[in-house]
Amino acid sequence: MRKGIIISAVALVVVAGGVIIYTNRDSLFGSSNSTMPPMPTSSSTATQSTNSVAIQNFAFSPSAITIKKGTTVTWTNQDSTAHTVTETDSQDGPKSGNLSTGKSYSFTYNTVGTFKYECSIHTSMTGTVTVTE
């Protein structure tokens, strides 16, 4: 019984402390109307319209892009180890060979569709190019 009262008292203090901090958050942490910049979002999951892809931190960034037919996409290796850009869906896609640090590879997409690729050295690194008219 005594243990239950102590646990209840501790819980009450924690909840009350949270309420006090929440109601005084503007004075404690700055006004909620401040001009804080928005939190960055990960570009690795959102499809982006660009024709440049960075290879960094063992990932393609962005990992999914949408381009117009006839657009040339350029991948640049910004990692300290070699990577490739290699199609994985048996379509006409990129086949870069090994790209050492600082090297780039370009491929022009002339067919509408969705094209998947990976680093053939590190197969967990994957990307997608969607080509539209």
BAFIBA-513024 format. One record per residue (C-alpha): z, x negated, y negated. Coordinates in pm, whole numbers, plus 32768, in hexadecimal, padded with zeros to 4 digits. Example, Ala and Ser with C-alpha at 12.3 -4.5 7.8 and 13.67 -1.06 7.14 Angstrom:
830C7B3281C282CA7AA9806A
This chain:
80008000800080627EED7F117F1F7E2F7F5D7E547F687F097F037F8C7DB77EBE7E207D627D4F7E3E7DC27D317F7E7CF47DD47ED57BC87CE97DA97BDF7BBC7E907BFB7C317F547ACA7C547E1279FF7AF77D9E7A667A597EED7A0E7B137F0478C47AAA7DA0786D79417DF878B779537F2B77D879E97E5F76BB78DE7D5376D977C87E5776F0783D7F1975BD78697DD774F477327D25757676857D1B742477A47C62738077DB7B8474AE76717B2F750075B17B8373C4751A7CC8735274377D7F743F734B7D9C7316731B7C23730971C17B93732571F07AEE747470A47A997518704B7B64764B709A7AD0779C6F6B7A2878366ECB7AD6795C6E3E7A2A7A886CC87A077A7B6CB379BA7BEA6CBA7B257C576C027BD37B3E6A877BD57B3C6A097B277A0568B77B15795D687879A179396791789C79C6688C777D79D46987774E7AEC6A9476427AE96B0875A67C2C6C7675587BF16DC3756C7CA46D0675A27DEB6C6A76E57D6A6B2F77697CC56B8377F27B6D6B1F79007B3E6AF779507CAC6A1A7A817C7169097A977B6B67F57B8B7B1166AD7B0E7A84654D7B8A7A3B642C7B367B26639179E57AC664D979537A44653B77F07A9E66A777C17B046747766A7AD9687B75FA7B9B693A74CA7B196A3974117BEE6B7373D77B1F6C4A737E7C4C6CA772207CBA6BFE724E7E0C6A9F72A77E7F6A3674117EB368F774CC7F08685676137E9F67BE769F7FDE673577FB802667E478AC8145672079EB817A65D1796281FB652679C580B8646978E37FCA659478507F186626770A7E9D663975D17F7666C674C07E9B672D73AF7F88686672EB7F2668BF72F87DB569A771E07D496A9172027C1E69D472547ADE688D72AA7B8D67D473F47B6066E474C07C30660175DA7BBA655276F17C76646B78027BF06493795E7C8663437A117C9563A77B2B7D7F64847C587D3765B17C727E1B67087BE57E65671C7A7E7ED6684F79DE7F736897786B7F7369AA77767FCC6A0776097FC369997594811C6AA77486810F6BC1757780B06B5276C6813E6C71778680A06BBD77507F556ACF78777F336A0779217E24690F7A397DE767E27A5C7D0267617BBC7CC265FE7BC37C39657E7CF57B7E642A7D507AE7
